[in-house]
Amino acid sequence: MFECNFLNSNKMVLNKFLSEFSGFSKLDDLSRYTCDELMDLIQNMEVKVSYEDVYKYVTWENNQLAITICFGLSGEFKHIDREVWKDLNVDISHTEED
């Protein structure tokens, strides 16, 4: 009985941590979402939008994560452009060769 309660409390702590980390932690394959869908789903992060040629770049950022995703102008997912995991000092820039 005690062991089961301990496991449940650990799961609750982990879920709380993930939900505070970012809404992205709850999503699976990001390519399944349009820009508008992600904007609706990820509400707890600062958002910056920029345009380059026929692409729309959206950056979601909080104190632990910054992620930039490239979309077509009509909102279709193209690729993840950059991920910064601040607590781990990891900066991943994605290129077409990746």
FENSULUR-V471494 format. One record per helix or strand. SS is the DSSP state (hx for helix, st for strand). FROM is the first residue (numbers start at 1). LEN is the number of residues. If there is no record, write none. Layout:
# FENSULUR-V471494
((SS FROM LEN) (SS FROM LEN))
This chain:
# FENSULUR-V471494
((hx 2 20) (hx 23 4) (hx 30 3) (hx 35 7) (st 46 7) (st 55 7) (st 65 8) (st 77 9) (hx 86 3) (st 90 4))
